[in-house]
């Protein structure tokens, strides 16, 4: 049985309204950033701007330490052999 056009359209409109009202509620369930903050989250959950800049500098120093060591001891080979402190080339027998 085919419904008359106004009833069918009102049913589609009602379904659309229900869908629009329920989607935001269901999306909040998957939001990993909305959670209650306890004392540990408040103390350790985020960095201050000074701490962030300090950690950024530390990461930069660690990166350049590794990169400069590679350039000094292993370049142009693939990797650094840490025991002999020389570069190791590609393993053609076991790629």
C-alpha positions in Angstrom: 0.0 0.0 0.0 1.4 3.3 -1.0 0.9 6.2 1.4 -0.3 9.5 0.1 2.5 12.0 -0.6 1.9 14.4 2.4 1.9 11.5 4.9 5.0 10.0 3.3 6.8 13.3 3.3 5.8 14.0 6.9 7.2 10.6 7.9 10.4 11.3 6.1 10.6 14.7 7.8 9.9 13.2 11.2 12.6 10.5 10.6 15.1 13.3 9.6 14.3 15.3 12.7 14.8 12.3 15.0 18.0 11.4 13.2 19.3 15.0 13.6 18.4 15.0 17.3 20.1 11.6 18.0 23.3 11.9 16.0 24.9 14.6 18.3 24.1 12.5 21.4 25.6 9.4 19.9 28.7 11.2 18.7 29.5 12.4 22.2 29.8 8.7 23.3 32.8 8.4 20.9 34.5 11.6 21.8 37.8 10.6 23.5 38.5 14.2 24.6 35.4 14.7 26.8 36.1 13.1 30.1 36.1 14.1 33.7 39.3 15.4 35.0 40.6 13.9 38.3 43.5 15.3 40.3 46.1 13.4 38.3 44.7 14.7 35.0 44.7 18.2 36.4 48.3 17.9 37.6 49.9 15.8 34.8 47.4 16.0 31.9 48.8 19.0 30.1 51.9 21.0 29.8 52.2 24.7 30.5 53.6 26.7 27.6 57.0 26.9 29.3 57.1 23.1 29.8 56.0 22.6 26.2 58.8 24.8 24.8 61.3 23.1 27.1 60.2 19.6 25.9 60.3 20.8 22.3 63.9 21.9 22.8 64.8 18.5 24.4 63.2 16.6 21.5 65.0 18.8 19.0 68.4 18.1 20.8 67.7 14.3 20.8 66.8 14.3 17.1 69.9 16.3 16.1 72.1 14.1 18.3 70.9 11.0 16.5 71.0 12.6 13.1 74.4 14.1 13.5 75.8 10.8 14.8 74.4 9.1 11.8 75.9 11.6 9.4 79.3 11.4 11.2 79.7 7.6 11.6 77.3 5.9 9.2 76.4 8.1 6.2 76.0 7.1 3.3 75.2 3.6 4.5 71.8 2.5 5.8 72.3 2.3 9.5 74.8 2.6 12.3 76.3 -0.5 13.8 76.3 0.5 17.5 79.0 -2.0 18.6 81.6 -1.1 16.0 80.4 2.5 15.5 80.6 2.2 11.7 77.9 2.2 9.1 76.2 -0.9 7.8 75.1 -1.1 4.3 72.1 -2.7 2.7 71.7 -6.4 3.3 71.4 -7.7 -0.3 71.1 -11.3 0.8 68.1 -10.6 3.1 66.3 -7.5 1.8 
